Amino acid sequence: MIFPFSFLYSQEISFNKLRNSIEACVEAGIKKVKFMGGEPIFYEKLPELIKYLRSKFPLLDISMISNGTGDFSFYNLCFQAGLNRLNVSVHGWELDYFKKNT
């Protein structure tokens, strides 16, 4: 199950609605949840959501795709909350672009 955060911003979904939606999907059999862009680190309550999901569903595979430009402490909070994996997606093919943006 993939939750694109661009949808969250456009629809302004509350934390409770998001949590309840994910919970219902997991209870229906979903085993993996991936948070992706827009950019999931802009969702300030993401560590809280991950912590809730980890406590309720200890075996759930929780991952995130980020552009990697966020503050390291936020990623660390997500891992401490129970994030399994972070995939960093760096866009751009030329070396100068890559050096500038990483």
N, C-alpha and C positions, 0 to 999 in steps of 0.2 A: 504494500500500500504506500503510495507516494503522496505527501502533502506539499503542494507547491505554495510557497508563501506569498507569491504574487497574488494568488487567489485570496489569501487571508486579508491582504491589505485592501484589495478592491471591495471585498464584501464585509470587512470589519467584523469578523467572527470573534465572539468573546472567548476567553480562556475556557470557560465552562462548556460552551458548545463544542469547541475543538476537542477538549478532553473527552467529553461524552461521545463524540463521533468516533474518535480513535478507539475508545473503550468498546463501543458496540461492534466495530469491525474486528477487533481482536477476539472478542467473545464469540464472534461468528466464524472464527477460524484463521484469520490473518496472522501470520507468524513474523512478518518483517514490516517495520515502519521506517521510511526514509524521508527526512526533511530536506527540501531543496528549494531553489530560488524561484523567483526573486533571490533574496539572500536570507537564509533562515536566521542568521545571527542578529538581524534587525528585530526579531521577535524577542523582546526582553525577557519574557516569561518562559523561554525555551528550556533553560535548566530546570525550572520548577515542573514543567510538563514532563520532561524526561525522568525526573526523580519520581513523579507520581506513577508513570507507566512502569518504571523499573520495579517499584515496590508492589504494584498490583500484579504485574506479569513478569516475574523474574527471568523467564526464558525467552522473552521477546527480543528479537534482533532489532536494535534501534541504531540507525545510522543517519549521517547528514552529508550533503554535498555543499561545499562552500567555495567561495573564490579565494579563501585563504588570507584575506586582507584584514580580518577582524583582529581585535585585541586578543592576544594569547590567553589572557586570564578568562575571557568568556568561553573559549574552547575548553579550557581546563575545567571550568564550572560544569560544562556539559558532560565531560568525561567523569568527573566526580559524581555527577547525578546518575550516571549509568549508561552513557552513550557507548556503544560498542566500537564504532568506527567513524572516522572522518575522511571523506574523499575530497581532495582539493582539486578543483577544476581551474586551470590557468588557460585563458584564451589568448590566442596570438601565436603566430608562427615564426616571427622574426626574433633573432637573439636580442636585439636592442629593446624590443617591446617586453620580452620575457624578463630581462634584467631590470627594467624600470618597474615592472609590476609584481615582482616577487621579493 
